[in-house]
């Protein structure tokens, strides 16, 4: 065995906490690499629609943007759409698959505008609200900063504040 390896192994035996820290750091590195794997973006963005069941046609669209690890279907699974429907409002819902890939590519605001908001205005919606959780809230606020005149409001739920 080389003297360098023998010295390193001896040091690790005398300092087992470093071995544990190294194992934790390696585990975190693998977890981060797995988490950061971006999904492919698509044009147009994938949107799941839930149309109002009210007799009057909806003039308001609520665009829901999920958090970083959540699919758009989670808005249904976690009761957000049901809570909105319990109020018997003539509101249509668009749950957008605005996943991390759009943020990494720097295209989330552009895709939201071109694939969701402007087509909604062209379809006759008079009021459009963006609702986002965590990273989705960050995206909604970013949209408002870039194109605030396109929308009527933002509800950001625990928005991701960004990095330093």
Secondary structure, 3 states (H helix, E strand, C coil): CCHHHHHHHHHHHHCHHHHHHHHHHHHHHHHHHHHHCCCCCCCCCCEEEECCCCCCCCCEEEEEECCCCCCCCHHHHCCHHHHHHCCCCCEEEEEECCCHHHHHHCCHHHHHHHHHHHHHHHCCCCEEEEEEECHHHHHHHHHHHHHHHHCCEEEEECCCCCCC
